[in-house]
Amino acid sequence: MKQQINLPKPLFAPHGKRAVLLLHAYSGSSNDVRMMSRYLENADYSVYSPIFSGHGTLNPLDILKQEKYKWWEDTTEALAFLKEQGYTQIAVFGLSMGGIYAMKALETQDPAIIGGGLFCSPIFPENNNVLPNFMLYARQVLQIAGTPTVELESKLSEFKPLVENQLAAIQETAQQTANQLSAIQNPVFLAQAGQDEMIDATSVFKTAHALKNSRFTLQWYPNSTHVITVGKDRRQLQQDVLNYLNDLPWNEEKE
């Protein structure tokens, strides 16, 4: 009997008038931020956690076929979706790569975006371990999909240069975002795991320093690894994000 595999789906739960957009990581899906989403929903926030193009499938090549501009389009479409649902004020956050696009959204000075931030995001490109981690992810996904061993190794060999090229493109986006951080005027939330095995944890301080025109909150989680939203400090992170959100200048006037 073939194993039933439940692929991740976008998450959207309308609650109160305050909207939050949560963006996932490079090789992740909405599952990355599911616990954060549920926590904020319980606090009466309406939370949307979309899935970036190419993600959430059993074929890593679906990710590798995507151009970097497509994930920015996904971000702007997610914001448009929330506006179409009637939300006039939105906070946008992202994990890892998602945080790059969250900060890029903050830089647009869209009047609907009143805050947001990042969780363990390499805004300033540094040496990292994303390549080997993606290859490990690709191997695991292909194994789940039942790919024969010989075919699996051949596919992984084909994937590697594609991953290298895609990561270089993501770094270009990160650098462009880093160069525009002073354009952000809304309050920003920065979270970094102290045991981050994927990126240089200290790069978050460069990001904070570059926020010349924004008030920021920087939280350090000493016991967590890269996917901080599901790590040891996740409950503290959830509470810290909620505290940050509660302090934003939401317009609570009745329509």
C-alpha positions as CSV (number, residue, x, y, z in Angstrom):
1,M,0.0,0.0,0.0
2,K,1.4,3.4,-1.0
3,Q,2.1,5.8,1.9
4,Q,-0.2,8.7,2.1
5,I,1.8,11.9,2.0
6,N,0.2,15.2,3.1
7,L,1.9,18.1,1.4
8,P,1.9,21.5,3.2
9,K,-0.7,24.0,2.3
10,P,-1.0,27.8,2.7
11,L,-2.5,28.8,6.0
12,F,-5.1,31.6,6.4
13,A,-7.2,32.1,9.5
14,P,-9.3,35.3,9.6
15,H,-9.8,36.6,13.2
16,G,-9.4,40.2,14.2
17,K,-8.7,43.3,12.1
18,R,-5.0,43.1,12.7
19,A,-3.3,41.1,9.9
20,V,0.1,39.3,10.0
21,L,1.9,37.8,7.0
22,L,4.4,35.1,7.8
23,L,6.9,34.0,5.1
24,H,8.9,30.7,5.3
25,A,12.5,29.7,4.6
26,Y,14.3,28.7,1.5
27,S,13.7,25.0,1.6
28,G,10.7,25.2,3.9
29,S,7.0,25.7,3.7
30,S,4.1,27.1,5.8
31,N,5.0,24.3,8.3
32,D,7.9,26.5,9.3
33,V,5.6,29.0,10.8
34,R,2.6,26.9,11.7
35,M,3.1,27.1,15.5
36,M,3.7,30.9,15.3
37,S,0.6,31.3,13.2
38,R,-1.6,29.4,15.6
39,Y,-0.3,31.3,18.6
40,L,-1.0,34.7,17.0
41,E,-4.4,33.5,15.9
42,N,-5.3,32.6,19.5
43,A,-4.4,36.3,20.3
44,D,-7.0,37.4,17.7
45,Y,-4.6,38.2,14.9
46,S,-5.6,37.3,11.3
47,V,-2.5,35.3,10.0
48,Y,-1.6,34.4,6.4
49,S,1.2,31.9,5.8
50,P,1.5,31.4,2.0
51,I,3.9,29.0,0.3
52,F,6.6,30.3,-2.0
53,S,6.4,29.2,-5.6
54,G,8.1,25.8,-6.1
55,H,7.9,24.9,-2.5
56,G,5.9,22.2,-0.6
57,T,6.3,19.5,-3.2
58,L,8.2,16.2,-3.4
59,N,10.5,17.4,-6.2
60,P,13.3,19.8,-5.1
61,L,13.7,20.8,-8.8
62,D,10.4,22.7,-8.4
63,I,12.3,25.1,-6.1
64,L,15.4,25.3,-8.3
65,K,13.4,26.2,-11.4
66,Q,12.2,29.5,-9.7
67,E,13.8,32.8,-10.4
68,K,14.4,35.1,-7.5
69,Y,12.0,37.7,-8.7
70,K,9.2,35.1,-8.4
71,W,9.4,35.0,-4.7
72,W,9.2,38.7,-4.5
73,E,6.1,38.5,-6.6
74,D,4.7,35.9,-4.2
75,T,5.3,38.4,-1.3
76,T,3.5,41.2,-3.0
77,E,0.7,39.0,-4.1
78,A,0.3,37.8,-0.5
79,L,0.1,41.4,0.7
80,A,-2.5,42.1,-2.0
81,F,-4.5,39.1,-0.9
82,L,-4.7,40.4,2.6
83,K,-5.7,43.8,1.4
84,E,-8.4,42.2,-0.8
85,Q,-9.7,40.5,2.4
86,G,-10.2,44.0,3.8
87,Y,-7.1,44.3,6.0
88,T,-5.8,47.9,6.0
89,Q,-2.9,47.3,8.4
90,I,-0.4,44.5,8.1
91,A,2.8,43.3,9.9
92,V,5.1,41.1,7.8
93,F,7.7,38.7,9.1
94,G,9.9,36.0,7.6
95,L,12.1,33.1,8.6
96,S,15.5,33.0,6.9
97,M,15.0,33.7,3.2
98,G,11.4,34.8,4.0
99,G,12.9,37.5,6.3
100,I,14.8,39.0,3.3
101,Y,11.5,39.5,1.5
102,A,9.8,40.7,4.6
103,M,12.4,43.4,5.0
104,K,12.2,44.2,1.3
105,A,8.5,44.7,1.8
106,L,9.1,47.1,4.7
107,E,11.5,49.1,2.5
108,T,8.7,49.8,0.0
109,Q,7.1,52.1,2.6
110,D,3.7,50.7,1.7
111,P,1.3,52.6,4.0
112,A,-0.6,49.3,4.8
113,I,2.6,47.8,6.3
114,I,3.0,49.1,9.8
115,G,5.8,46.8,11.0
116,G,7.4,43.4,10.8
117,G,10.8,41.8,10.9
118,L,12.9,38.7,10.5
119,F,13.8,35.5,12.2
120,C,17.4,34.3,11.5
121,S,17.8,36.0,8.1
122,P,21.1,36.6,6.3
123,I,20.4,40.1,5.2
124,F,24.1,40.8,5.0
125,P,25.5,37.9,2.9
126,E,28.1,36.0,4.9
127,N,29.6,32.5,4.7
128,N,26.9,30.0,5.4
129,N,25.9,26.3,5.3
130,V,22.8,26.7,3.2
131,L,24.2,24.6,0.3
132,P,24.9,21.4,2.2
133,N,21.7,21.8,4.1
134,F,19.7,22.1,0.9
135,M,21.4,19.0,-0.5
136,L,20.5,17.1,2.6
137,Y,16.9,18.4,2.3
138,A,16.8,17.3,-1.4
139,R,18.0,13.8,-0.5
140,Q,15.4,13.4,2.1
141,V,12.6,14.6,-0.1
142,L,13.6,12.3,-3.0
143,Q,13.8,9.4,-0.6
144,I,10.3,10.1,0.7
145,A,9.1,10.3,-2.9
146,G,10.5,6.7,-3.4
147,T,13.3,7.7,-5.9
148,P,15.6,4.7,-6.6
149,T,19.1,5.1,-5.1
150,V,21.0,5.2,-8.5
151,E,18.6,7.8,-9.9
152,L,18.7,9.7,-6.6
153,E,22.5,10.2,-6.7
154,S,22.3,11.3,-10.3
155,K,19.7,13.9,-9.6
156,L,21.6,15.3,-6.6
157,S,24.6,15.7,-8.9
158,E,22.5,17.7,-11.3
159,F,21.0,19.8,-8.5
160,K,24.2,21.1,-7.0
161,P,25.2,23.7,-9.6
162,L,21.5,24.8,-9.7
163,V,21.5,25.3,-6.0
164,E,24.8,27.3,-6.2
165,N,23.4,29.6,-8.8
166,Q,20.1,30.1,-7.0
167,L,21.9,30.9,-3.7
168,A,24.0,33.5,-5.5
169,A,20.8,35.1,-6.8
170,I,19.3,35.1,-3.3
171,Q,22.5,36.7,-1.9
172,E,22.1,39.4,-4.5
173,T,18.6,40.1,-3.3
174,A,19.8,40.1,0.3
175,Q,22.6,42.6,-0.5
176,Q,20.1,44.9,-2.4
177,T,17.8,44.7,0.7
178,A,20.7,45.4,3.0
179,N,21.6,48.5,1.0
180,Q,18.1,49.9,1.5
181,L,17.5,49.2,5.2
182,S,17.7,52.9,6.0
183,A,14.5,53.4,4.1
184,I,12.6,51.6,6.7
185,Q,10.8,53.9,9.1
186,N,8.4,51.4,10.9
187,P,9.4,49.6,14.1
188,V,11.3,46.3,13.3
189,F,11.6,43.0,15.2
190,L,14.8,41.1,14.8
191,A,15.2,37.6,16.2
192,Q,18.4,35.5,16.1
193,A,19.2,32.0,17.3
194,G,22.5,31.7,19.2
195,Q,23.1,28.2,18.0
196,D,22.4,29.0,14.3
197,E,24.1,26.3,12.2
198,M,23.1,27.8,8.9
199,I,24.2,31.5,8.9
200,D,26.6,33.7,10.9
201,A,24.5,34.6,13.9
202,T,26.4,37.9,14.5
203,S,25.2,39.3,11.2
204,V,22.0,40.3,12.9
205,F,23.9,43.1,14.6
206,K,24.9,44.5,11.1
207,T,21.2,44.5,10.2
208,A,20.3,46.4,13.4
209,H,23.1,48.9,12.8
210,A,21.9,49.6,9.3
211,L,18.3,50.5,10.5
212,K,19.2,54.2,10.7
213,N,15.6,55.5,10.7
214,S,13.8,52.8,12.5
215,R,13.2,51.8,16.1
216,F,14.1,48.1,16.4
217,T,13.8,45.3,18.9
218,L,16.6,42.7,18.8
219,Q,16.0,39.4,20.7
220,W,18.7,36.8,21.0
221,Y,17.7,33.1,21.7
222,P,20.8,31.3,23.0
223,N,19.4,27.8,22.9
224,S,17.9,27.7,19.4
225,T,19.2,26.6,16.0
226,H,18.3,28.1,12.7
227,V,14.6,27.2,12.3
228,I,13.9,29.1,15.5
229,T,10.1,29.0,15.0
230,V,10.1,25.3,15.9
231,G,13.1,25.3,18.2
232,K,13.7,25.2,22.0
233,D,13.0,28.9,22.4
234,R,9.9,29.0,20.2
235,R,7.5,29.8,23.1
236,Q,9.6,32.8,24.1
237,L,9.8,33.9,20.5
238,Q,6.1,33.7,20.1
239,Q,5.5,35.8,23.2
240,D,8.1,38.3,22.1
241,V,6.5,38.6,18.7
242,L,3.1,39.1,20.3
243,N,4.5,41.8,22.6
244,Y,6.0,43.6,19.7
245,L,2.8,43.3,17.7
246,N,0.7,44.6,20.6
247,D,2.9,47.7,20.7
248,L,2.4,48.6,17.0
249,P,0.2,51.7,16.2
250,W,-2.8,49.7,15.1
251,N,-5.8,51.8,14.1
252,E,-8.7,50.4,16.1
253,E,-11.4,52.8,15.0
254,K,-14.7,51.2,14.0
255,E,-15.6,51.4,10.4
